[in-house]
Amino acid sequence: MKINTNYFGELEVDENEILEFEKGMLGFEELKKFVIIKDSEIFIEWLQSIEDTTSFAIMDPFVADNNYSFELPEKIMKQLDIIDKEDVMIRTVVIIPEDITKIRTNLQAPIVINAKLKKAMQIILDDSYPIRYEFYDKAGV
């Protein structure tokens, strides 16, 4: 399947890799289907809508903070049909400003992905993680 993107032009994507966000992303609830575009040279990935050209820079939050952890609520596990925690992939949205030393990620609202079933959801944690976690010095960017 071909999709149009702002950053990569027209791309061919595998329909089996499409993630279904039942409730969309926060602030973008109308967009339900995304794919992850990986860049082998950097730790940033792109969560690309297949419904329009909207995309989000995302990352594995453990690159920014290796102490990052939270208990996945049972309710979320049920909504995403997660049986085995090995099937869970966590990503966070990244803001890449002009001054790269101010790069930050939102640890308060991770994206939880059932990698096996391709179901995903952005959740808001009750934990005290910051919305704007700067990690330039911590991740060796």
LODREN-891403 format. One record per atom (N, C-alpha, C): residue number from 1; x, y, z; residue in one letter; atom name. Coordinates in Angstrom, 3 decimals. Example, Ala and Ser with C-alpha at 12.3 -4.5 7.8 and 13.67 -1.06 7.14 Angstrom:
[1 [13.190 -5.690 7.800] 'a' 'N']
[1 [12.300 -4.500 7.800] 'a' 'CA']
[1 [13.200 -3.300 7.800] 'a' 'C']
[2 [12.850 -2.250 7.080] 's' 'N']
[2 [13.670 -1.060 7.140] 's' 'CA']
[2 [12.900 0.030 7.870] 's' 'C']
END
This chain:
[1 [0.849 -1.171 0.000] 'm' 'N']
[1 [0.000 0.000 0.000] 'm' 'CA']
[1 [0.897 1.238 0.000] 'm' 'C']
[2 [0.520 2.242 -0.789] 'k' 'N']
[2 [1.300 3.482 -0.857] 'k' 'CA']
[2 [0.632 4.560 -0.007] 'k' 'C']
[3 [1.486 5.311 0.714] 'i' 'N']
[3 [0.993 6.440 1.502] 'i' 'CA']
[3 [1.834 7.668 1.178] 'i' 'C']
[4 [1.259 8.843 1.400] 'n' 'N']
[4 [1.984 10.092 1.224] 'n' 'CA']
[4 [2.408 10.625 2.581] 'n' 'C']
[5 [3.644 11.105 2.652] 't' 'N']
[5 [4.169 11.652 3.900] 't' 'CA']
[5 [4.786 13.014 3.633] 't' 'C']
[6 [4.862 13.825 4.669] 'n' 'N']
[6 [5.517 15.128 4.544] 'n' 'CA']
[6 [7.030 15.003 4.464] 'n' 'C']
[7 [7.605 14.074 5.206] 'y' 'N']
[7 [9.057 13.984 5.329] 'y' 'CA']
[7 [9.710 12.998 4.373] 'y' 'C']
[8 [8.988 11.974 3.960] 'f' 'N']
[8 [9.588 10.911 3.161] 'f' 'CA']
[8 [8.965 10.765 1.780] 'f' 'C']
[9 [8.033 11.665 1.433] 'g' 'N']
[9 [7.362 11.559 0.145] 'g' 'CA']
[9 [6.424 10.366 0.127] 'g' 'C']
[10 [6.306 9.749 -1.028] 'e' 'N']
[10 [5.440 8.573 -1.145] 'e' 'CA']
[10 [6.214 7.337 -0.681] 'e' 'C']
[11 [5.569 6.549 0.178] 'l' 'N']
[11 [6.200 5.342 0.716] 'l' 'CA']
[11 [5.316 4.134 0.504] 'l' 'C']
[12 [5.951 3.014 0.300] 'e' 'N']
[12 [5.256 1.730 0.253] 'e' 'CA']
[12 [5.291 1.159 1.665] 'e' 'C']
[13 [4.127 0.810 2.220] 'v' 'N']
[13 [4.075 0.224 3.561] 'v' 'CA']
[13 [3.368 -1.124 3.512] 'v' 'C']
[14 [3.794 -1.994 4.393] 'd' 'N']
[14 [3.199 -3.321 4.518] 'd' 'CA']
[14 [1.910 -3.188 5.327] 'd' 'C']
[15 [0.797 -3.588 4.757] 'e' 'N']
[15 [-0.490 -3.481 5.454] 'e' 'CA']
[15 [-0.507 -4.267 6.756] 'e' 'C']
[16 [0.332 -5.285 6.868] 'n' 'N']
[16 [0.413 -6.077 8.103] 'n' 'CA']
[16 [1.102 -5.328 9.238] 'n' 'C']
[17 [1.729 -4.193 8.919] 'e' 'N']
[17 [2.430 -3.400 9.931] 'e' 'CA']
[17 [1.600 -2.216 10.431] 'e' 'C']
[18 [0.382 -2.082 9.958] 'i' 'N']
[18 [-0.464 -0.951 10.358] 'i' 'CA']
[18 [-0.930 -1.134 11.796] 'i' 'C']
[19 [-0.688 -0.101 12.598] 'l' 'N']
[19 [-1.144 -0.081 13.989] 'l' 'CA']
[19 [-2.521 0.558 14.047] 'l' 'C']
[20 [-3.409 -0.046 14.806] 'e' 'N']
[20 [-4.773 0.469 14.972] 'e' 'CA']
[20 [-4.884 1.150 16.333] 'e' 'C']
[21 [-5.129 2.464 16.316] 'f' 'N']
[21 [-5.373 3.241 17.527] 'f' 'CA']
[21 [-6.882 3.449 17.621] 'f' 'C']
[22 [-7.554 2.678 18.443] 'e' 'N']
[22 [-9.012 2.768 18.541] 'e' 'CA']
[22 [-9.473 4.183 18.888] 'e' 'C']
[23 [-8.711 4.863 19.752] 'k' 'N']
[23 [-9.088 6.211 20.185] 'k' 'CA']
[23 [-8.214 7.298 19.559] 'k' 'C']
[24 [-7.352 6.945 18.633] 'g' 'N']
[24 [-6.454 7.918 18.030] 'g' 'CA']
[24 [-5.378 8.360 19.007] 'g' 'C']
[25 [-4.573 9.318 18.588] 'm' 'N']
[25 [-3.550 9.907 19.455] 'm' 'CA']
[25 [-4.170 11.115 20.146] 'm' 'C']
[26 [-3.635 11.473 21.312] 'l' 'N']
[26 [-4.156 12.628 22.041] 'l' 'CA']
[26 [-4.083 13.875 21.159] 'l' 'C']
[27 [-5.218 14.517 20.978] 'g' 'N']
[27 [-5.296 15.702 20.129] 'g' 'CA']
[27 [-5.531 15.382 18.659] 'g' 'C']
[28 [-5.422 14.122 18.301] 'f' 'N']
[28 [-5.609 13.675 16.919] 'f' 'CA']
[28 [-6.501 12.438 16.913] 'f' 'C']
[29 [-7.588 12.513 17.645] 'e' 'N']
[29 [-8.467 11.363 17.854] 'e' 'CA']
[29 [-9.083 10.825 16.566] 'e' 'C']
[30 [-9.151 11.662 15.528] 'e' 'N']
[30 [-9.758 11.225 14.270] 'e' 'CA']
[30 [-8.840 10.301 13.465] 'e' 'C']
[31 [-7.549 10.309 13.781] 'l' 'N']
[31 [-6.591 9.454 13.066] 'l' 'CA']
[31 [-6.424 8.144 13.822] 'l' 'C']
[32 [-6.713 7.049 13.171] 'k' 'N']
[32 [-6.735 5.739 13.847] 'k' 'CA']
[32 [-5.668 4.765 13.361] 'k' 'C']
[33 [-5.109 4.997 12.185] 'k' 'N']
[33 [-4.189 4.016 11.604] 'k' 'CA']
[33 [-2.825 4.644 11.317] 'k' 'C']
[34 [-1.794 3.980 11.837] 'f' 'N']
[34 [-0.429 4.484 11.725] 'f' 'CA']
[34 [0.531 3.344 11.405] 'f' 'C']
[35 [1.676 3.703 10.870] 'v' 'N']
[35 [2.794 2.768 10.735] 'v' 'CA']
[35 [4.013 3.422 11.379] 'v' 'C']
[36 [4.944 2.588 11.800] 'i' 'N']
[36 [6.202 3.101 12.347] 'i' 'CA']
[36 [7.250 3.025 11.249] 'i' 'C']
[37 [7.860 4.174 10.983] 'i' 'N']
[37 [8.948 4.252 10.010] 'i' 'CA']
[37 [10.241 4.352 10.806] 'i' 'C']
[38 [11.134 3.398 10.583] 'k' 'N']
[38 [12.380 3.349 11.343] 'k' 'CA']
[38 [13.521 3.927 10.523] 'k' 'C']
[39 [14.464 4.524 11.229] 'd' 'N']
[39 [15.690 5.021 10.620] 'd' 'CA']
[39 [16.828 4.273 11.297] 'd' 'C']
[40 [17.535 3.466 10.557] 's' 'N']
[40 [18.575 2.626 11.157] 's' 'CA']
[40 [19.761 3.427 11.686] 's' 'C']
[41 [19.869 4.693 11.297] 'e' 'N']
[41 [21.027 5.483 11.707] 'e' 'CA']
[41 [20.816 6.273 12.989] 'e' 'C']
[42 [19.575 6.478 13.398] 'i' 'N']
[42 [19.312 7.228 14.629] 'i' 'CA']
[42 [18.254 6.510 15.457] 'i' 'C']
[43 [18.088 6.945 16.684] 'f' 'N']
[43 [17.127 6.299 17.589] 'f' 'CA']
[43 [15.707 6.809 17.401] 'f' 'C']
[44 [15.526 7.836 16.604] 'i' 'N']
[44 [14.192 8.397 16.361] 'i' 'CA']
[44 [13.474 7.544 15.313] 'i' 'C']
[45 [12.202 7.277 15.578] 'e' 'N']
[45 [11.325 6.615 14.617] 'e' 'CA']
[45 [10.197 7.601 14.309] 'e' 'C']
[46 [9.397 7.289 13.318] 'w' 'N']
[46 [8.277 8.151 12.944] 'w' 'CA']
[46 [6.990 7.350 12.990] 'w' 'C']
[47 [6.021 7.879 13.731] 'l' 'N']
[47 [4.684 7.296 13.770] 'l' 'CA']
[47 [3.884 8.049 12.714] 'l' 'C']
[48 [3.686 7.410 11.585] 'q' 'N']
[48 [3.100 8.049 10.410] 'q' 'CA']
[48 [1.659 7.603 10.213] 'q' 'C']
[49 [0.753 8.579 10.151] 's' 'N']
[49 [-0.637 8.262 9.835] 's' 'CA']
[49 [-0.709 7.753 8.400] 's' 'C']
[50 [-1.579 6.775 8.163] 'i' 'N']
[50 [-1.810 6.361 6.771] 'i' 'CA']
[50 [-3.065 7.040 6.226] 'i' 'C']
[51 [-3.732 7.834 7.079] 'e' 'N']
[51 [-4.970 8.506 6.675] 'e' 'CA']
[51 [-4.732 9.918 6.169] 'e' 'C']
[52 [-3.625 10.517 6.565] 'd' 'N']
[52 [-3.194 11.806 6.032] 'd' 'CA']
[52 [-1.687 11.905 6.249] 'd' 'C']
[53 [-1.113 13.085 6.134] 't' 'N']
[53 [0.348 13.209 6.221] 't' 'CA']
[53 [0.855 13.490 7.639] 't' 'C']
[54 [-0.012 13.425 8.635] 't' 'N']
[54 [0.395 13.664 10.022] 't' 'CA']
[54 [1.390 12.601 10.475] 't' 'C']
[55 [2.449 13.049 11.141] 's' 'N']
[55 [3.403 12.098 11.716] 's' 'CA']
[55 [3.955 12.665 13.017] 's' 'C']
[56 [4.451 11.768 13.843] 'f' 'N']
[56 [5.044 12.129 15.128] 'f' 'CA']
[56 [6.417 11.488 15.221] 'f' 'C']
[57 [7.404 12.252 15.685] 'a' 'N']
[57 [8.692 11.652 16.023] 'a' 'CA']
[57 [8.465 10.891 17.322] 'a' 'C']
[58 [8.935 9.644 17.367] 'i' 'N']
[58 [8.773 8.826 18.568] 'i' 'CA']
[58 [10.096 8.135 18.878] 'i' 'C']
[59 [10.179 7.605 20.091] 'm' 'N']
[59 [11.392 6.894 20.484] 'm' 'CA']
[59 [11.094 5.884 21.573] 'm' 'C']
[60 [12.039 4.991 21.768] 'd' 'N']
[60 [12.020 4.089 22.908] 'd' 'CA']
[60 [12.403 4.942 24.118] 'd' 'C']
[61 [11.519 5.118 25.095] 'p' 'N']
[61 [11.808 6.028 26.211] 'p' 'CA']
[61 [12.969 5.578 27.088] 'p' 'C']
[62 [13.333 4.316 27.012] 'f' 'N']
[62 [14.422 3.807 27.837] 'f' 'CA']
[62 [15.776 4.315 27.347] 'f' 'C']
[63 [15.830 4.828 26.125] 'v' 'N']
[63 [17.039 5.476 25.618] 'v' 'CA']
[63 [17.251 6.795 26.362] 'v' 'C']
[64 [16.167 7.504 26.635] 'a' 'N']
[64 [16.236 8.791 27.338] 'a' 'CA']
[64 [16.419 8.621 28.838] 'a' 'C']
[65 [15.789 7.607 29.396] 'd' 'N']
[65 [15.832 7.391 30.849] 'd' 'CA']
[65 [15.760 5.890 31.118] 'd' 'C']
[66 [16.916 5.294 31.427] 'n' 'N']
[66 [16.919 3.837 31.624] 'n' 'CA']
[66 [16.235 3.413 32.916] 'n' 'C']
[67 [15.802 4.360 33.738] 'n' 'N']
[67 [15.036 4.050 34.947] 'n' 'CA']
[67 [13.528 4.207 34.736] 'n' 'C']
[68 [13.132 4.551 33.523] 'y' 'N']
[68 [11.716 4.751 33.214] 'y' 'CA']
[68 [10.967 3.435 33.387] 'y' 'C']
[69 [9.931 3.457 34.175] 's' 'N']
[69 [9.107 2.257 34.339] 's' 'CA']
[69 [7.749 2.652 34.897] 's' 'C']
[70 [6.772 1.851 34.584] 'f' 'N']
[70 [5.433 2.053 35.131] 'f' 'CA']
[70 [4.695 0.732 35.037] 'f' 'C']
[71 [3.709 0.593 35.865] 'e' 'N']
[71 [2.874 -0.605 35.851] 'e' 'CA']
[71 [1.778 -0.397 34.816] 'e' 'C']
[72 [1.714 -1.278 33.854] 'l' 'N']
[72 [0.688 -1.175 32.822] 'l' 'CA']
[72 [-0.653 -1.559 33.432] 'l' 'C']
[73 [-1.613 -0.619 33.459] 'p' 'N']
[73 [-2.911 -0.910 34.073] 'p' 'CA']
[73 [-3.618 -2.093 33.405] 'p' 'C']
[74 [-4.251 -2.911 34.201] 'e' 'N']
[74 [-4.980 -4.087 33.714] 'e' 'CA']
[74 [-6.014 -3.687 32.656] 'e' 'C']
[75 [-6.659 -2.549 32.870] 'k' 'N']
[75 [-7.670 -2.054 31.932] 'k' 'CA']
[75 [-7.063 -1.852 30.533] 'k' 'C']
[76 [-5.862 -1.299 30.483] 'i' 'N']
[76 [-5.182 -1.068 29.201] 'i' 'CA']
[76 [-4.793 -2.401 28.568] 'i' 'C']
[77 [-4.309 -3.322 29.396] 'm' 'N']
[77 [-3.940 -4.645 28.882] 'm' 'CA']
[77 [-5.147 -5.327 28.233] 'm' 'C']
[78 [-6.306 -5.184 28.853] 'k' 'N']
[78 [-7.526 -5.776 28.284] 'k' 'CA']
[78 [-7.927 -5.077 26.990] 'k' 'C']
[79 [-7.878 -3.742 26.987] 'q' 'N']
[79 [-8.271 -2.996 25.790] 'q' 'CA']
[79 [-7.390 -3.339 24.591] 'q' 'C']
[80 [-6.116 -3.608 24.850] 'l' 'N']
[80 [-5.189 -3.920 23.769] 'l' 'CA']
[80 [-5.007 -5.428 23.566] 'l' 'C']
[81 [-5.792 -6.225 24.307] 'd' 'N']
[81 [-5.715 -7.691 24.212] 'd' 'CA']
[81 [-4.299 -8.215 24.451] 'd' 'C']
[82 [-3.621 -7.629 25.432] 'i' 'N']
[82 [-2.262 -8.059 25.768] 'i' 'CA']
[82 [-2.345 -9.242 26.724] 'i' 'C']
[83 [-1.774 -10.347 26.307] 'i' 'N']
[83 [-1.717 -11.539 27.150] 'i' 'CA']
[83 [-0.308 -11.701 27.701] 'i' 'C']
[84 [0.679 -11.502 26.844] 'd' 'N']
[84 [2.080 -11.667 27.212] 'd' 'CA']
[84 [2.772 -10.303 27.175] 'd' 'C']
[85 [3.366 -9.899 28.289] 'k' 'N']
[85 [4.032 -8.591 28.335] 'k' 'CA']
[85 [5.202 -8.505 27.357] 'k' 'C']
[86 [5.671 -9.648 26.872] 'e' 'N']
[86 [6.735 -9.659 25.862] 'e' 'CA']
[86 [6.258 -9.045 24.542] 'e' 'C']
[87 [4.949 -8.988 24.348] 'd' 'N']
[87 [4.381 -8.425 23.121] 'd' 'CA']
[87 [4.227 -6.907 23.189] 'd' 'C']
[88 [4.553 -6.316 24.339] 'v' 'N']
[88 [4.359 -4.877 24.544] 'v' 'CA']
[88 [5.582 -4.093 24.074] 'v' 'C']
[89 [5.308 -3.041 23.328] 'm' 'N']
[89 [6.340 -2.100 22.910] 'm' 'CA']
[89 [5.893 -0.722 23.405] 'm' 'C']
[90 [6.797 0.020 24.002] 'i' 'N']
[90 [6.486 1.354 24.517] 'i' 'CA']
[90 [7.258 2.384 23.701] 'i' 'C']
[91 [6.589 3.439 23.314] 'r' 'N']
[91 [7.216 4.562 22.629] 'r' 'CA']
[91 [6.690 5.851 23.242] 'r' 'C']
[92 [7.474 6.920 23.117] 't' 'N']
[92 [7.026 8.237 23.568] 't' 'CA']
[92 [7.236 9.238 22.433] 't' 'C']
[93 [6.408 10.272 22.426] 'v' 'N']
[93 [6.497 11.318 21.412] 'v' 'CA']
[93 [7.695 12.211 21.733] 'v' 'C']
[94 [8.430 12.578 20.694] 'v' 'N']
[94 [9.637 13.392 20.825] 'v' 'CA']
[94 [9.405 14.747 20.166] 'v' 'C']
[95 [9.896 15.784 20.815] 'i' 'N']
[95 [9.913 17.124 20.227] 'i' 'CA']
[95 [11.363 17.411 19.861] 'i' 'C']
[96 [11.599 17.729 18.588] 'i' 'N']
[96 [12.950 18.014 18.114] 'i' 'CA']
[96 [13.013 19.499 17.744] 'i' 'C']
[97 [13.493 20.337 18.675] 'p' 'N']
[97 [13.548 21.774 18.402] 'p' 'CA']
[97 [14.759 22.136 17.537] 'p' 'C']
[98 [14.789 23.372 17.087] 'e' 'N']
[98 [15.923 23.846 16.297] 'e' 'CA']
[98 [17.226 23.674 17.081] 'e' 'C']
[99 [17.195 23.990 18.377] 'd' 'N']
[99 [18.349 23.779 19.256] 'd' 'CA']
[99 [18.279 22.339 19.767] 'd' 'C']
[100 [19.026 21.440 19.125] 'i' 'N']
[100 [18.941 20.012 19.426] 'i' 'CA']
[100 [19.262 19.697 20.888] 'i' 'C']
[101 [19.975 20.573 21.569] 't' 'N']
[101 [20.284 20.319 22.984] 't' 'CA']
[101 [19.032 20.409 23.853] 't' 'C']
[102 [17.939 20.879 23.284] 'k' 'N']
[102 [16.660 20.978 24.007] 'k' 'CA']
[102 [15.695 19.859 23.608] 'k' 'C']
[103 [16.204 18.824 22.939] 'i' 'N']
[103 [15.352 17.700 22.541] 'i' 'CA']
[103 [14.679 17.112 23.780] 'i' 'C']
[104 [13.412 16.768 23.642] 'r' 'N']
[104 [12.670 16.279 24.809] 'r' 'CA']
[104 [11.625 15.255 24.376] 'r' 'C']
[105 [11.187 14.480 25.366] 't' 'N']
[105 [10.161 13.479 25.113] 't' 'CA']
[105 [9.119 13.539 26.216] 't' 'C']
[106 [7.933 13.091 25.907] 'n' 'N']
[106 [6.812 13.123 26.847] 'n' 'CA']
[106 [6.714 11.776 27.565] 'n' 'C']
[107 [7.301 11.703 28.753] 'l' 'N']
[107 [7.267 10.465 29.532] 'l' 'CA']
[107 [5.932 10.270 30.245] 'l' 'C']
[108 [5.117 11.313 30.305] 'q' 'N']
[108 [3.820 11.248 30.993] 'q' 'CA']
[108 [2.748 10.547 30.158] 'q' 'C']
[109 [2.927 10.557 28.830] 'a' 'N']
[109 [1.888 9.996 27.950] 'a' 'CA']
[109 [2.492 9.025 26.935] 'a' 'C']
[110 [2.919 7.850 27.399] 'p' 'N']
[110 [3.523 6.884 26.477] 'p' 'CA']
[110 [2.504 6.263 25.522] 'p' 'C']
[111 [3.024 5.751 24.438] 'i' 'N']
[111 [2.234 4.980 23.485] 'i' 'CA']
[111 [2.494 3.513 23.807] 'i' 'C']
[112 [1.429 2.775 24.088] 'v' 'N']
[112 [1.538 1.352 24.409] 'v' 'CA']
[112 [1.083 0.580 23.175] 'v' 'C']
[113 [1.934 -0.334 22.719] 'i' 'N']
[113 [1.652 -1.076 21.492] 'i' 'CA']
[113 [1.656 -2.574 21.774] 'i' 'C']
[114 [0.601 -3.234 21.341] 'n' 'N']
[114 [0.599 -4.692 21.318] 'n' 'CA']
[114 [1.208 -5.049 19.961] 'n' 'C']
[115 [2.505 -5.340 19.965] 'a' 'N']
[115 [3.236 -5.566 18.718] 'a' 'CA']
[115 [2.727 -6.790 17.964] 'a' 'C']
[116 [2.193 -7.743 18.672] 'k' 'N']
[116 [1.699 -8.969 18.043] 'k' 'CA']
[116 [0.395 -8.720 17.286] 'k' 'C']
[117 [-0.543 -8.015 17.917] 'l' 'N']
[117 [-1.862 -7.783 17.315] 'l' 'CA']
[117 [-1.984 -6.438 16.610] 'l' 'C']
[118 [-0.931 -5.610 16.699] 'k' 'N']
[118 [-0.903 -4.291 16.047] 'k' 'CA']
[118 [-1.985 -3.350 16.574] 'k' 'C']
[119 [-2.256 -3.446 17.867] 'k' 'N']
[119 [-3.184 -2.520 18.520] 'k' 'CA']
[119 [-2.359 -1.557 19.363] 'k' 'C']
[120 [-2.789 -0.288 19.406] 'a' 'N']
[120 [-2.008 0.704 20.141] 'a' 'CA']
[120 [-2.910 1.728 20.804] 'a' 'C']
[121 [-2.338 2.384 21.808] 'm' 'N']
[121 [-3.083 3.399 22.551] 'm' 'CA']
[121 [-2.087 4.328 23.243] 'm' 'C']
[122 [-2.365 5.617 23.190] 'q' 'N']
[122 [-1.581 6.555 23.985] 'q' 'CA']
[122 [-2.301 6.715 25.311] 'q' 'C']
[123 [-1.556 6.552 26.402] 'i' 'N']
[123 [-2.163 6.641 27.728] 'i' 'CA']
[123 [-1.536 7.792 28.502] 'i' 'C']
[124 [-2.215 8.213 29.555] 'i' 'N']
[124 [-1.672 9.230 30.458] 'i' 'CA']
[124 [-1.424 8.556 31.794] 'i' 'C']
[125 [-0.179 8.639 32.247] 'l' 'N']
[125 [0.200 8.000 33.503] 'l' 'CA']
[125 [-0.140 8.874 34.695] 'l' 'C']
[126 [-0.423 8.230 35.806] 'd' 'N']
[126 [-0.627 8.948 37.063] 'd' 'CA']
[126 [0.711 9.242 37.735] 'd' 'C']
[127 [1.763 8.581 37.264] 'd' 'N']
[127 [3.091 8.753 37.848] 'd' 'CA']
[127 [3.546 10.200 37.685] 'd' 'C']
[128 [4.630 10.520 38.304] 's' 'N']
[128 [5.116 11.902 38.277] 's' 'CA']
[128 [6.124 12.141 37.154] 's' 'C']
[129 [5.989 11.444 36.050] 'y' 'N']
[129 [6.899 11.668 34.932] 'y' 'CA']
[129 [6.567 12.982 34.234] 'y' 'C']
[130 [7.594 13.672 33.730] 'p' 'N']
[130 [7.366 14.968 33.088] 'p' 'CA']
[130 [6.819 14.843 31.664] 'p' 'C']
[131 [6.121 15.877 31.256] 'i' 'N']
[131 [5.625 15.973 29.886] 'i' 'CA']
[131 [6.776 16.375 28.962] 'i' 'C']
[132 [7.692 17.181 29.474] 'r' 'N']
[132 [8.836 17.669 28.683] 'r' 'CA']
[132 [10.145 17.229 29.342] 'r' 'C']
[133 [10.559 16.022 29.068] 'y' 'N']
[133 [11.779 15.477 29.654] 'y' 'CA']
[133 [12.941 15.688 28.681] 'y' 'C']
[134 [13.841 16.620 29.034] 'e' 'N']
[134 [15.009 16.883 28.189] 'e' 'CA']
[134 [16.050 15.798 28.433] 'e' 'C']
[135 [16.592 15.255 27.348] 'f' 'N']
[135 [17.488 14.111 27.512] 'f' 'CA']
[135 [18.756 14.180 26.671] 'f' 'C']
[136 [19.072 15.317 26.121] 'y' 'N']
[136 [20.243 15.443 25.250] 'y' 'CA']
[136 [21.505 14.883 25.907] 'y' 'C']
[137 [21.782 15.282 27.132] 'd' 'N']
[137 [22.994 14.837 27.834] 'd' 'CA']
[137 [22.895 13.397 28.310] 'd' 'C']
[138 [21.694 12.908 28.509] 'k' 'N']
[138 [21.495 11.573 29.085] 'k' 'CA']
[138 [21.564 10.460 28.043] 'k' 'C']
[139 [21.186 10.758 26.821] 'a' 'N']
[139 [21.085 9.715 25.797] 'a' 'CA']
[139 [22.267 9.702 24.834] 'a' 'C']
[140 [23.207 10.601 25.036] 'g' 'N']
[140 [24.350 10.647 24.135] 'g' 'CA']
[140 [23.968 11.023 22.715] 'g' 'C']
[141 [23.023 11.941 22.617] 'v' 'N']
[141 [22.534 12.385 21.305] 'v' 'CA']
[141 [23.655 13.034 20.526] 'v' 'C']
END
